[in-house]
């Protein structure tokens, strides 16, 4: 099966491409670095879609602003659906996030719009909501200037990005099912604790300042707003197992 992976050079996208190839499928990467601008929907998109039976959308934008996130996910979603309809795509799969309505900050508003666009589109669809990745902790820490690490108070049930990709591939190769059961990791964690464990693993010393974000979004993040609401698939790798396998290979003190 020829499967188009939008955002196939990103954190989860790379794993999706690897897992599709390992399953004997033909992944096609859509990314600006590969000559396809998903926002413009112009040159290269129709050519890349030719012969595709499925699309996996793991595209992303780095912003916390609704003014940037909403139009990004709206435009990319519509461009992919339109191109997919022209190509005869039979299954459109989207990666989303657990708790986007309950938390509701700017980026999550963009993900809500993405889901709505897919639900209203012409192609049978599947949306997988997953919790934050283990890798999310590194992203937060590395974007903050030293010596401080200001970390939002957040409860999460993190899952490895590779396990998310593996589940996405299973869903892609199955019939469309609408909203799939939510995917989460094996245990609930506090984000602040995860940051401290990452720093210890890296042998780095930084002052960690836990901060509760204001308003309903902050309350939801500190509570159960980003935890799965019901039963569903669970990843097997804990954060500590991921840390032991990952940090020694890819980071330096």
N, C-alpha and C positions, 0 to 999 in steps of 0.2 A: 504494500500500500504506500502510495506517495502521500506524505504528511507534511504540510507546511507548518513551520514553527516560527511564529512571530515573536521576536525577542530571543532568538535562538543562540545569541552570544552572551546572554546574561547569566546570572547565578543559577537559576533553575533551568533556563533554556538550554544551557550547555549539557546539563544532565539529561534533559528530555531528548536531545539529539542523540546522545550516546545510548540511551535506553532503547530508542526506536531502532537504531542501527543494530543493536544487540538482539533485538526481537525480529530481525530480518526485514524490517520496513525501510522505506526510502525517505529519510528526513530532508527537508529543504529549508534552509535558514533564511528568514527575512530579518534584515537589520540594516541600518544605515551604512555600516561598514561593509556590507555586501552589495551596496548599490541600490537599496530599496528604502525610500523614505515613507514610513507608514503614515505620517501625518499628511503628506501631500497626496498620497494615493496615486502618484504619477508613475514615472518610468520604472519599469522592472516588476511592478506588482502583478499585473496580469500574466506576464511571462512566467513568473515564479509559481503562480497558481495553476498553470496549465497542467492538466492531468491529475491534480490533487483530489483525493477523496475526503481528506479531513484537514482541519486547521486547529492548531493548539496555540492559543493566545496567552503568552507569558510576557508580553511587552510591559514596559514600566517607565515611569518618569520619577525623578528624584525631586520631590517637593512636598511640603506640608500645606500648600495653599490650594483651597478649593478653586480659586480663579485660574489656576494652572492645571490642576488635576482633572477637573470636570471636562473642560474642552478637549484635553488630551485623550482621555479614555472614550469620550463620545466620538471624536473624529476618527481615531484609530479603529475603534470597533465598527463604525459604519463603513469605513474603507475596506476593512477585511471582509465584512459580510457582503458588500456589494461585489467585490472582486471574486469572492468565493461563489456567489450565486451565478456570476457569468461563467465560471469554470465548472459548475456542476458539483461543488463540494457538498457532501452529504452529512457531515458532522462537524460542528463548530464547538470546540472545547475551550473554556476560559478558566484560568486560575484566579480565585478571589480570596477574601480574607474573612475569617470567623469574626463575627461581632460588628460588622461595619455599620449597621443601623444603630446599634446600642451605643457605640462610641461616637461616631458621627463627626469626627474632625475633618479638616479639609481634604486630605488625601483619601480618606474613606468615602467621602461624598463622591469623589471621582470613581471609586470602585462600584458604588451603588449605581451610578450612571452607566458604567460599563455593563453591569448585569442587566439593566433595563433595556439597553440597546440590543443585547443578544436575545433577550426574551421576546422582543418585538420584531426581530429579524425573520427572514424567510427560510433559514436553515435550521434543521433539527439541532438541538444544542444540549450541552452538559456544562454546568458550572460546579467546580469544586472549590469549596471554601476550606482553606487551611489556616492553621495557627501560625504564629511567627516562627521563622526558621532559627535553628541554633546559630547560623551565620549572622543573624540579625544583631547579635550582641557585638560582634566585631565591627559591624558597620556603624553602630552607635558610637562605640568607643573611638574608632579611628577618625571620625568626623569632628571630634571635640578637641580644641586646642589644649595642650598641656599647660600647667600641671593638674588642672581640675578635670573631673569627669562628672558632669551634672546629668543625673539619670532619673527619668520619670519613674514614679512608683507605678508598677504594672505587674499584674498577675498574668501569667501566660502558661501555655502547655506546649512548649516548643517542640518542633519536629525537624529532622534533618532534611535539607533541601533535596538531596538525592532520593530520599524516600518519597517526597512529594512528587518528584519527577516520575518515579516508578509507578505511582498511583495514577498520575495523569495519563501515562501511556496505556495502562490497563483500561482506563475509561475511554480513551480515544479509540481503541481497537474493539470496543463493545458498542452496542447500539446506544443512541442518545437517550439520556434518562432525565433531563431537566436538572433540578437541584439535587446533586449527589449528596450522600451523607457526609458530614463535616469530618475532615481529617485533622488529627492532632497527634502530639507526641505522647510518650508513655507516662509523663508525670507533670504536675503543676509546679511552676517555679516562680520565684520573685526575680524580676529583671535586675534589681540592684545586686542580689546575691550572685547572679550569673556574671555580671560585670566584674565583681570582686574575684570570682574564681578564674575568670579569664586573665585578669591582671596577675594573679599568683602564678598561673601556668606560663605566662610570658616573662615572669620575673621582673615585672614593671611595678614601680611605685607611683601611684597617683592618688590624690584625695578624691574619694567618691562622695558626691553630695546628692542624696536622694531628694527629689522634689515632686510634690503632688501637683499635677497640672490643674489649673483653675476650671471651674464650671462642671457641667454634666459630663463632658468628655473625660476630664481628669478623674471624676468619681467612678465612671464606668471602667476606666483603665485600672484603677487601683482595686476595683472589686472583681466581679465575675464577667464584665462586659466583653472580654476577649477569649472567654473559655467556651468550648462547645456546649450546646444546649442539650444534646441527647447522645445516644449511642452512635458509634460510627467507627471507621477504621482508625487504628492507632499505630504510629510508628514504633519501632522496637529500640532504636538507639537513643539512649538518654543523653542529656547535655554533657554530663561528665565523661561518658564514653566517647562522644564526639570530640570533646576537648582533648582527651588523651591521644586520640588518633590523628587529630588535625593540627593542633597548635605547634607541636614540635617540628612538623614538616614545613609549615608555611609562614611562621612568624619568627621574629628575632627579639631579644630582650630590649 
